[in-house]
Amino acid sequence: MSQTRESAGPRRAPTMADVAQVAGVSHQTVSRVLSNHPSVRDTTRAEVQRAIEELGYRRNSSARALVTRRTLTLGVVACNPTLFGPASMLFGLEEAARDEGYMASAVTLRRYTAKALAEAIDHLSDWGVEGIVVMVPHRAAVAALAELRLPFPVVTVEGGHSLPIPGVSVDQELGARLVTGHLLAAGHRTVWHVAGPSDWLEAEARVKGWRATLEEAGAEVPEPLIGDWTPLSGYRAGQELAGRVAASAARRRSLDVSAVFVANDQMALGVMRALREAGLSVPTRVAIAGFDDIPEAEFFAPPLTTVRQDFAAVGQASIRLLVSQLESGTAGGDERAVIEPRLIVRSSTTPT
């Protein structure tokens, strides 16, 4: 009868000494291989790598940090990650950090205050991050960041601020100009605007681009309606716009509502529903355009014309800017990188 030996417990994790023994080299040689030291012969490096794979060795990050004083970890401070833009930005930053050989640790805030931001930075510092990327979507975030003394390199994202901190942003004003110009070129006498919250830097820049394009074209500038990025706020704005359509038809007012630029795609969805319920077809009666190009935008009824932001490019530029500071050992000053958006034309602005 065969007997089964009981397990003596979990197997011990292989150590660097185990790798050295299997590879037939010294502990120091294994360390040089792991650190990509140029003095190791190719044949020796191959033997060590073979031993690492055979044993399933994984280097202890805490031990590495003690020796190299590097954790290869970057921090991210984000706000409102449930919204498409911030969520996509966070994903882009994490992907870019991995591509550069770093891990990303994120702290999300419900709202920005100097106290909340300071606590987030303290947490990230305790976790051993080497530098951080801070999303600064609105004025409160800029004010909070301006009050802090930062213990490591910092890069801002979504800026539009004057702080002496390196930053990366999408040219929101250009995006608004592209979509407003597209609607004017289609023959509309003016373009109405459903804006985002007034304290958001992106919303402010989109209003600025929209207004400047109308003024340069000699078009009348309607008073913008204000939303909060949600479909519900877009729906309510759409109801108000539908009422204006009815009023302009009854009174033969010159400022008709025939084109609307909405500051994000979620609000545009709400606007489209309100117009449809009022019997106003899109785009035959009212052309609608959004901003962000969320994945669902091309499946709206009709598919939504919008402005696409390259969040991957923003993440890559932000991480590279931060890593360059870490590797050079110098602060980045007020260096800025601006990513251009792209207009995506679909049938919500082009009657067939």
Residue, then its C-alpha position, 0 to 999 in steps of 0.5 A: m500500500s502506498q503512503t502519502r507524505e503529509s505536506a510540511g507546510p507552504r514552500r519557502a519562497p526562493t531567495m537570491a542565494d538560491v538563484a546564485q546556487v542554481a546558476g553557479v555564480s555569486h550572490q553579487t552577480v545575481s544582483r548585478v543581473l537584476s540591476n541590468h549592470p553592464s559588466v555581466r557577460d551575456t552567457t552569465r546573464a542567460e544562466v542567471q535568467r534561466a535559474i530565475e525562471e526555473l525557481g520562480y524567483r521574484r525580487n522583494s520590492s522592499a529589499r530592492a528599495l533599501v538597496t537602490r533607494r528606488t521604489l519605482t512607484l508613482g502616485v496619482v491624485a484624482c477627483n470625480p473618477t466616476l466621470f468618463g474624463p477623469a476615469s479615462m485619464l486615470f486609466g491612461l496614467e496607470e497604463a503609461a506608468r507600467d510602460e515606463g517600468y513603474m507601478a501607479s498608486a492612486v488616491t481618489l478624492r470626493r472634493y478638493t481642499a488643501k486638507a484633503l490634498a495634503e492628506a492624499i500626498d502624505h498617504l502617497s509619501d508613506w507608500g514610498v512613491e517617487g513622484i506624483v501626478v495630480m489631476v486639477p480639474h477645477r479652481a479649487a484643486v489649483a488653489a489647494l495645490a498652491e498652498l502645499r509644499l511638495p516633497f517630491p516631483v509633481v506633474t499636473v493634468e487637465g491644467g489651465h493654471s499659472l502654477p510653476i508646476p509642469g503640466v499636461s492638458v488637452d487643448q479644450e479651447l481648440g476642441a470647442r472652436l472645432v465643433t463650433g466652427h463645424l456647426l457654423a460651416a453647416g449654415h447655422r446662424t449661431v450655436w447654443h451651448v450647454a456648459g459644464p460646471s462654472d468652476w471646472l477649468e475644462a468647462e471654462a475653456r470650452v465656453k471660451g473657445w465657443r464664444a470666441t468662434l461665434e464672435e469672430a464669425g460675427a454671430e450672435v452669442p446666446e447665454p450658455l445654459i449650465g449643467d453638471w456633466t450628468p445626462l439629467s442636467g442635459y435633459r433639463a437644458g434640452q427642455e429649456l432649449a425646446g421651449r425656446v424653439a417653440a417661442s422663436a417659432a411663435r414670435r418669429r425671433s431671430l435667435d433660433v435654436s438650430a444647433v447646440f454644442v454640449a460640453n460633454d457627451q453624457m449631457a448631450l444624451g439628455v439634450m437629445r432625449a428632451l428634444r425628441e420628446a418635444g417632437l424636434s428631430v436631430p439633426t433635421r430640426v436641431a443639430i447636436a454635438g458633444f465633447d469627449d467621444i465616449p464609447e457609446a457616442e457612435f451608438f446614440a440615435p443618431p450617432l453623436t458628433t463630438v470631440r475626441q480627447d486622446f487620454a492615452a497620449v495625455g497619460q504618456a506625456s504626463i508620466r514621461l514628464l514626471v520620469s524625466q524629473l526623477e531621472s535628471g534629479t531636477a524640477g521641471g519648472d513650468e514645462r507644459a505639454v498640450i495635446e490637440p483634440r480631434l473633431i469626430v463628425r457623425s450624423s447628429t450634425t449632418p442631415t441625410 
